Amino acid sequence: MTTEVAVRAEGLSKSYRGWRRRENWALRDCTFELPRGQVTALVGANGAGKSTLLGMLAGLLDPAGGTVDVAGRTAFVAQDKPVYKQLTAPDMLRLAARLNETWDQRRATRWLDRFEVPADRRCARLSGGQRAQVAFAVALGARPDVLLLDEPLSNLDPLARREVMTELLAETADAGMAVVLSTHVVAELGGVADRLLLLARGRLVADGEVDRLLGEHLHYVGPRADEPPGPGEVIEARHEERQSTFLVRLAGGTPVVAEPWITRPVTLEDLVLARLAASRKEAA
Ligand SMILES: Nc1ncnc2c1ncn2[C@@H]1O[C@H](COP(=O)(O)OP(=O)(O)OP(=O)(O)O)[C@@H](O)[C@H]1O
């Protein structure tokens, strides 16, 4: 693995034994590389395999097939943001300092101060969002090369969500860390996520730099029609009484369309929702 690659997965698969020992595939044949110094958003519907993938990257789950290679130290914050309820936030940092070979007290304390986490209360008496901040501080203090966050935004208010994303971005740029975070809050990823890993029913359906992916897609908007007015693979077609909108994937540059049709850029949210809807339709 080159020094620029933080994570490499090849043909990664995982199954769980289900009813009558039938094999249920949570992840099928996933191959991707994640570079250092980037934030990757791991997105997919409920049950798509996000936590399973993060668990395997963290080394907590064994793959049923394929390989995963992670360069350096990892830190993983699980969905339930585990902290010891009897300890205060500073106690948690003291414990983490003893348990981790590498520990950056300044970095961890800075995070707690930044989010004004009370220092004199046990974690049991902190809010869900404040407990999450303690778990993030512990993970960052460990100076990981790869930081894995399972739904980090789920307990946070809208302002805290934005601030956490901004701070994570700064930490990523500073430390050259690779961050992988799973989330359903796609609208808030714009300007923060460098890369996208999109899972649908255990398979990777989109993988790449967000800017490149967005540049490869566009909307055609115009009068009601069965076909788009220009080139591209149709990912989603929406029709109203007098208007049609096609979200397409382009093979080449931006096409020019004749009036009254117009082209419109695609946001990350548009792209994710269209891809998820297309996968659901295919499966059905
Ligand atoms: N321990 C387990 N035993 C059996 N099946 C499991 C187990 N853990 C997960 N699964 C199944 O594997 C699939 C992927 O689950 P996973 O938790 O990875 O999805 P997810 O994308 O994180 O979902 P969510 O967004 O709802 O958290 C699902 O079908 C789930 O039911």
Ligand as a Chemical Component Dictionary entry (heavy atoms), coordinates in Angstrom:
data_LIG
# 
_chem_comp.id                   LIG 
_chem_comp.type                 NON-POLYMER 
_chem_comp.pdbx_formal_charge   0 
_chem_comp.three_letter_code    LIG 
# 
loop_
_chem_comp_atom.comp_id 
_chem_comp_atom.atom_id 
_chem_comp_atom.alt_atom_id 
_chem_comp_atom.type_symbol 
_chem_comp_atom.charge 
_chem_comp_atom.model_Cartn_x 
_chem_comp_atom.model_Cartn_y 
_chem_comp_atom.model_Cartn_z 
_chem_comp_atom.pdbx_ordinal 
LIG N1  N1  N 0 -25.382 -9.276  14.114 1  
LIG C1  C1  C 0 -26.139 -9.431  13.044 2  
LIG N2  N2  N 0 -26.766 -10.598 12.787 3  
LIG C2  C2  C 0 -27.538 -10.769 11.686 4  
LIG N3  N3  N 0 -27.730 -9.815  10.754 5  
LIG C3  C3  C 0 -27.117 -8.621  10.956 6  
LIG C4  C4  C 0 -26.314 -8.365  12.096 7  
LIG N4  N4  N 0 -25.841 -7.088  12.006 8  
LIG C5  C5  C 0 -26.343 -6.578  10.874 9  
LIG N5  N5  N 0 -27.109 -7.489  10.234 10 
LIG C6  C6  C 0 -27.793 -7.315  8.938  11 
LIG O1  O1  O 0 -26.839 -6.877  7.992  12 
LIG C7  C7  C 0 -27.371 -5.879  7.137  13 
LIG C8  C8  C 0 -26.513 -4.614  7.218  14 
LIG O2  O2  O 0 -26.634 -4.075  8.516  15 
LIG P1  P1  P 0 -25.838 -2.759  8.982  16 
LIG O3  O3  O 0 -26.118 -2.554  10.435 17 
LIG O4  O4  O 0 -24.436 -2.873  8.544  18 
LIG O5  O5  O 0 -26.580 -1.624  8.113  19 
LIG P2  P2  P 0 -26.514 -0.032  8.224  20 
LIG O6  O6  O 0 -26.339 0.461   6.826  21 
LIG O7  O7  O 0 -25.500 0.385   9.230  22 
LIG O8  O8  O 0 -27.976 0.313   8.716  23 
LIG P3  P3  P 0 -28.570 1.573   9.570  24 
LIG O9  O9  O 0 -28.511 2.776   8.667  25 
LIG O10 O10 O 0 -29.973 1.154   9.807  26 
LIG O11 O11 O 0 -27.755 1.719   10.815 27 
LIG C9  C9  C 0 -28.819 -5.664  7.586  28 
LIG O12 O12 O 0 -29.646 -6.431  6.752  29 
LIG C10 C10 C 0 -28.838 -6.195  9.006  30 
LIG O13 O13 O 0 -30.111 -6.710  9.332  31 
# 
loop_
_chem_comp_bond.comp_id 
_chem_comp_bond.atom_id_1 
_chem_comp_bond.atom_id_2 
_chem_comp_bond.value_order 
_chem_comp_bond.pdbx_ordinal 
LIG N1  C1  SING 1  
LIG C1  N2  SING 2  
LIG C1  C4  DOUB 3  
LIG N2  C2  DOUB 4  
LIG C2  N3  SING 5  
LIG N3  C3  DOUB 6  
LIG C3  C4  SING 7  
LIG C3  N5  SING 8  
LIG C4  N4  SING 9  
LIG N4  C5  DOUB 10 
LIG C5  N5  SING 11 
LIG N5  C6  SING 12 
LIG C6  O1  SING 13 
LIG C6  C10 SING 14 
LIG O1  C7  SING 15 
LIG C7  C8  SING 16 
LIG C7  C9  SING 17 
LIG C8  O2  SING 18 
LIG O2  P1  SING 19 
LIG P1  O3  DOUB 20 
LIG P1  O4  SING 21 
LIG P1  O5  SING 22 
LIG O5  P2  SING 23 
LIG P2  O6  DOUB 24 
LIG P2  O7  SING 25 
LIG P2  O8  SING 26 
LIG O8  P3  SING 27 
LIG P3  O9  DOUB 28 
LIG P3  O10 SING 29 
LIG P3  O11 SING 30 
LIG C9  O12 SING 31 
LIG C9  C10 SING 32 
LIG C10 O13 SING 33 
# 
